């Protein structure tokens, strides 16, 4: 693995380098780093020597070769991937390398570390770190490109005109999102209860601390739309997208598995807002994705859903909830105090009656605040007399 001079052998460097690109094996467009030139540049080895090493590794069954389209090159060229046997060998090398201690500067302090201690702090691979150690005598972790966290891909962000109260709910949801044991969080609530507004405000606390994809869905949403959004999100994280798999019409379970392997460890939150009575293909996708959620590190799936979401659209069961993989959060209306704050009313009999009739539903309170008679009438919840009474009570203060 290491030569007498203490440097990594070229064959080990090549296998470890290729290990970082196993996710591109099925892609139509692959990065330059898995061409002979790219491997030579990454390992710091002469191109002629890399060619000989690759031939040896192919004959040993550790590396496979094929032609593919490469970013920045018009014609197809030879690219290289690890075989299953090669992955096993590369992982063995990685396991040994991660135990080697070396001098490093971490948070301004110089101390001995091993790669496993710092790999979550840097995007640099172990080859880059070891190369720095060989050249400089130590690794400056503070300069090795911190992991990109804070990428946000938001489709149709909600318009938030008024948001008051909900301090308890904000705190509870923040805690649930931060709970690593919960992989899937479902926020249930009746129409107009402000699920979207509440969650969007809670997620602002995680800005810069997690990567986020926000995608609104409804009963007409196609699986292809969801997959395209996830593919774009993966690309924004410098991960392989799903273009090749979608082009080849791979099975849903295979797509879910590919997403799981590519997004794991990225500190991401995937939010799908408006889940309800969905297409069968969408339900099947989330059912398949759920199978992999426990093994995905640092990723949470969040859905907002109506309380009346039919059970045939729910992709999880009581066992998933009992196990703790899935957590259901049921949102109620605004409290009496928050209702008063929303309407600008003091606590009293008038406010209590309004709260009793509206159950603190923010959508209804907004209509009441705007004196929207027709809007209140269109809900079908109140008689004409009740609407007039509510409008009268809301002005009594």
C-alpha positions in Angstrom: 0.0 0.0 0.0 2.9 2.4 0.8 6.3 2.3 -0.6 9.5 2.4 1.4 9.6 6.2 1.1 6.3 6.4 2.9 4.3 7.5 -0.1 1.2 5.8 -1.3 1.8 3.3 -4.2 0.3 4.4 -7.5 -2.0 1.3 -7.7 -3.5 2.2 -4.4 -3.9 5.9 -5.4 -5.8 4.9 -8.6 -8.2 2.6 -6.8 -8.9 5.1 -4.0 -9.4 7.9 -6.6 -11.9 5.8 -8.6 -13.8 4.9 -5.5 -15.1 8.5 -5.4 -16.8 8.1 -8.8 -18.7 4.8 -8.6 -22.0 6.7 -8.8 -21.3 7.8 -12.4 -21.2 4.2 -13.8 -24.7 4.6 -15.3 -24.5 8.2 -16.4 -24.6 9.4 -20.0 -22.2 12.2 -19.3 -19.2 11.5 -16.9 -16.5 13.8 -15.4 -13.0 14.3 -16.7 -11.6 12.8 -13.5 -12.2 9.2 -14.6 -10.3 9.5 -17.9 -6.6 8.6 -18.0 -5.6 12.2 -18.0 -8.0 13.0 -15.1 -6.6 10.0 -13.1 -3.1 11.1 -13.7 -3.8 14.7 -12.6 -5.6 13.6 -9.5 -2.9 11.1 -8.4 0.1 13.2 -9.5 1.4 10.3 -11.6 2.7 10.5 -15.2 0.2 9.6 -17.9 2.3 6.8 -19.3 2.6 5.1 -15.9 -1.2 5.5 -15.3 -1.8 3.7 -18.6 0.3 0.7 -17.5 -1.3 0.6 -14.0 -4.8 0.6 -15.4 -4.0 -2.2 -17.8 -2.8 -4.3 -14.8 -5.9 -3.5 -12.8 -8.1 -4.4 -15.6 -6.4 -7.8 -16.0 -6.8 -8.3 -12.2 -10.5 -7.7 -12.5 -10.4 -4.6 -10.3 -11.1 -2.0 -13.0 -13.4 -1.9 -16.0 -13.0 0.2 -19.1 -15.6 1.6 -21.5 -16.1 4.6 -23.8 -18.4 7.4 -22.7 -19.1 11.1 -23.3 -17.0 13.3 -21.0 -17.7 16.8 -19.9 -15.8 19.2 -22.2 -14.9 16.6 -24.9 -16.9 16.2 -28.1 -16.0 12.6 -28.9 -16.4 9.6 -26.7 -13.2 8.6 -24.8 -12.1 5.7 -22.6 -13.2 6.0 -18.9 -12.6 3.7 -16.0 -14.7 2.4 -13.1 -14.1 0.0 -10.3 -15.6 -3.4 -10.5 -17.3 -4.9 -7.4 -14.0 -6.6 -6.6 -12.2 -3.3 -7.1 -14.6 -1.5 -4.8 -13.9 -4.1 -2.1 -10.2 -3.7 -2.5 -10.4 0.2 -2.6 -12.5 0.1 0.6 -9.9 -2.0 2.3 -7.2 0.5 1.4 -9.4 3.4 2.6 -10.0 1.7 5.9 -6.3 1.4 6.5 -5.5 4.9 5.3 -8.1 6.4 7.6 -6.3 5.0 10.6 -3.0 6.7 9.7 -2.3 9.7 12.0 -0.7 12.8 10.6 -0.1 16.5 11.7 -2.9 18.9 10.8 -4.2 22.4 11.6 -7.8 22.2 12.7 -9.6 25.3 13.9 -6.3 27.1 14.2 -4.7 24.4 16.4 -2.0 22.0 15.2 -2.5 18.4 16.4 -2.3 14.8 15.1 -5.5 13.5 13.5 -6.5 10.7 11.2 -8.6 11.2 8.1 -11.8 9.7 9.6 -11.7 12.7 12.1 -11.7 15.4 9.5 -13.5 13.9 6.4 -16.8 15.5 7.4 -15.1 18.9 7.5 -13.6 18.8 4.0 -14.6 18.1 0.4 -11.0 17.2 -0.3 -10.5 13.4 -0.7 -7.9 11.4 1.2 -5.5 11.6 -1.8 -5.5 15.4 -1.6 -5.0 15.4 2.1 -2.2 12.9 2.0 -0.6 14.8 -0.8 -0.6 18.0 1.3 1.0 16.1 4.2 3.7 14.7 1.9 4.5 18.2 0.5 3.9 20.5 3.5 4.5 18.1 6.4 1.0 18.7 7.7 -2.6 19.1 6.4 -4.2 22.5 6.8 -7.8 21.4 7.3 -9.1 24.9 7.6 -8.2 25.5 4.0 -9.4 22.3 2.5 -12.7 23.5 1.2 -15.5 23.0 3.8 -18.4 20.9 2.7 -21.1 23.0 0.9 -24.0 23.3 3.3 -26.8 25.8 2.7 -27.7 25.0 -0.9 -31.4 25.7 -1.3 -33.6 24.7 -4.3 -37.1 26.2 -3.8 -39.8 25.6 -6.3 -42.7 28.1 -6.0 -42.0 29.5 -2.5 -45.2 30.2 -0.5 -46.3 33.8 -0.1 -46.2 34.6 3.6 -48.2 37.8 4.2 -48.9 37.4 8.0 -47.4 35.0 10.5 -48.0 35.3 14.2 -47.7 33.1 17.3 -47.0 29.4 16.9 -44.0 29.7 19.2 -44.7 26.3 20.7 -45.2 24.6 17.3 -42.0 26.3 16.0 -40.0 24.9 18.8 -41.5 21.4 18.5 -41.0 21.2 14.8 -37.4 22.5 15.1 -36.7 19.8 17.6 -38.2 17.1 15.4 -36.3 18.2 12.4 -33.1 18.2 14.4 -33.8 14.7 15.7 -31.5 12.4 13.7 -33.5 9.3 14.7 -36.5 10.6 12.8 -36.0 10.0 9.1 -39.5 11.0 7.8 -41.6 13.8 9.3 -45.2 14.2 8.2 -46.9 17.5 9.2 -50.7 16.9 9.2 -53.2 19.7 9.3 -56.7 20.7 8.1 -56.9 23.0 5.1 -56.1 26.6 6.1 -54.3 25.7 9.3 -51.0 27.1 7.9 -48.9 24.0 7.5 -46.9 25.5 4.7 -46.4 28.8 6.3 -45.4 27.3 9.6 -42.9 24.8 8.1 -41.4 27.4 5.8 -40.7 29.7 8.8 -39.3 26.8 10.8 -36.9 25.9 8.0 -35.5 29.4 8.0 -33.7 28.4 11.2 -31.8 25.7 9.3 -30.7 28.0 6.5 -26.9 27.7 6.1 -26.9 24.5 8.3 -28.5 22.1 5.8 -29.1 21.8 2.1 -32.8 22.0 1.2 -35.1 21.1 -1.6 -38.7 22.5 -1.4 -41.1 21.1 -3.9 -44.9 21.6 -3.9 -47.1 18.6 -4.9 -50.7 17.8 -5.4 -52.9 15.1 -6.8 -51.9 16.0 -10.4 -48.1 15.9 -9.8 -46.3 13.3 -11.9 -43.5 11.2 -10.6 -41.3 12.5 -13.4 -41.7 16.1 -12.1 -40.5 15.1 -8.6 -37.6 13.1 -10.0 -36.5 16.0 -12.2 -36.5 18.3 -9.1 -34.5 15.8 -7.1 -32.0 15.3 -10.0 -31.5 19.1 -10.2 -31.0 19.2 -6.4 -28.4 16.4 -6.6 -26.5 18.3 -9.3 -26.5 21.4 -7.2 -24.7 19.4 -4.5 -22.2 18.2 -7.1 -23.6 14.7 -7.1 -24.6 12.6 -10.1 -28.1 13.5 -11.3 -30.8 11.0 -12.5 -30.8 11.9 -16.2 -29.3 8.6 -17.4 -31.6 6.5 -15.2 -34.7 8.5 -16.3 -33.6 8.2 -20.0 -33.5 4.4 -19.6 -36.8 4.3 -17.8 -35.4 2.4 -14.8 -37.8 0.8 -12.3 -39.0 3.1 -9.5 -37.2 1.1 -6.8 -33.9 1.4 -8.7 -34.4 5.2 -8.9 -35.1 5.4 -5.1 -32.0 3.4 -4.4 -29.9 5.6 -6.6 -31.2 8.7 -4.9 -30.5 7.2 -1.5 -26.9 6.3 -2.3 -26.2 9.7 -3.9 -27.8 11.9 -1.2 -26.5 10.1 1.8 -24.2 12.2 4.0 -25.1 15.5 2.4 -26.9 17.1 5.4 -30.1 17.6 3.3 -33.8 18.2 4.0 -36.2 17.2 1.2 -39.6 18.9 1.6 -42.7 18.0 -0.4 -45.5 20.4 0.4 -49.2 19.5 -0.2 -49.1 15.6 -0.1 -52.6 14.2 -0.3 -54.5 11.9 -2.6 -51.6 11.2 -5.0 -51.0 9.3 -8.2 -50.1 5.6 -7.7 -46.6 6.1 -9.2 -45.8 8.8 -6.6 -47.0 6.7 -3.7 -45.0 3.8 -5.0 -41.9 6.0 -5.2 -42.1 7.3 -1.6 -42.8 3.7 -0.5 -39.6 2.6 -2.1 -37.6 5.6 -0.8 -38.8 4.8 2.7 -37.1 1.4 2.5 -33.7 3.2 2.2 -34.3 6.1 4.6 -32.9 4.3 7.7 -29.5 3.7 5.9 -29.3 7.3 4.6 -27.1 9.4 6.8 -27.8 13.1 7.6 -31.0 13.3 5.4 -34.6 14.0 6.4 -37.7 13.7 4.3 -40.6 16.1 5.3 -44.1 16.2 3.9 -47.1 18.4 4.7 -50.4 16.6 4.3 -54.1 17.1 4.9 -55.6 15.3 7.8 -58.0 13.6 5.4 -55.2 12.1 3.3 -56.6 8.7 2.3 -54.8 5.7 3.7 -54.1 4.2 0.3 -52.0 7.3 -0.4 -50.0 7.0 2.8 -46.7 5.2 2.0 -45.9 4.1 5.5 -47.7 2.0 8.2 -48.1 1.9 12.0 -44.9 -0.2 12.3 -42.9 2.6 10.7 -44.3 5.1 13.3 -43.8 2.7 16.2 -40.2 2.1 15.1 -39.6 5.9 15.1 -38.5 6.1 11.4 -41.7 8.1 10.6 -43.1 10.7 13.0 -46.5 12.3 12.5 -47.1 15.8 13.8 -50.7 17.0 13.9 -51.2 20.7 13.7 -54.2 22.4 15.4 -55.5 25.9 14.9 -54.1 29.0 16.6 -54.5 29.3 20.4 -56.9 31.8 21.9 -54.0 34.1 22.6 -52.5 33.8 19.1 -56.0 34.3 17.5 -56.2 37.6 19.5 -52.8 38.6 18.2 -53.7 37.7 14.7 -56.9 39.8 14.8 -55.5 42.6 17.0 -58.1 41.8 19.7 -57.9 41.7 23.4 -59.0 38.6 25.3 -62.7 38.6 26.1 -66.1 37.1 25.3 -66.0 38.4 21.7 -62.6 36.8 21.0 -63.7 33.5 22.7 -66.7 33.2 20.5 -64.6 33.9 17.3 -62.1 31.3 18.4 -64.9 28.8 19.1 -66.4 29.2 15.7 -63.2 29.4 13.6 -61.2 26.9 15.8 -58.2 29.3 15.2 -58.0 28.5 11.5 -55.6 31.1 10.1 -57.2 31.1 6.7 -60.6 31.9 8.2 -59.1 34.5 10.5 -57.4 36.2 7.5 -60.8 36.5 5.8 -62.3 37.8 9.0 -59.5 40.4 9.3 -60.0 41.5 5.7 -63.8 41.5 6.2 -64.1 39.1 3.3 -67.8 38.2 3.4 -67.8 36.3 0.1 -64.7 34.3 1.1 -66.2 33.2 4.4 -69.4 32.3 2.6 -67.6 30.2 0.0 -66.1 28.0 2.7 -69.6 26.6 3.4 -68.8 26.5 7.1 -71.0 29.3 8.3 -74.5 30.5 7.7 -75.1 34.2 6.7 -76.1 35.0 10.2 -73.0 33.5 11.7 -70.8 35.4 9.2 -72.4 38.7 10.1 -72.0 37.8 13.8 -68.3 37.0 13.4 -67.7 40.3 11.5 -69.6 42.2 14.2 -67.6 40.5 17.0 -64.2 41.1 15.2 -64.9 44.9 15.4 -66.3 44.9 19.0 -62.9 45.8 20.5 
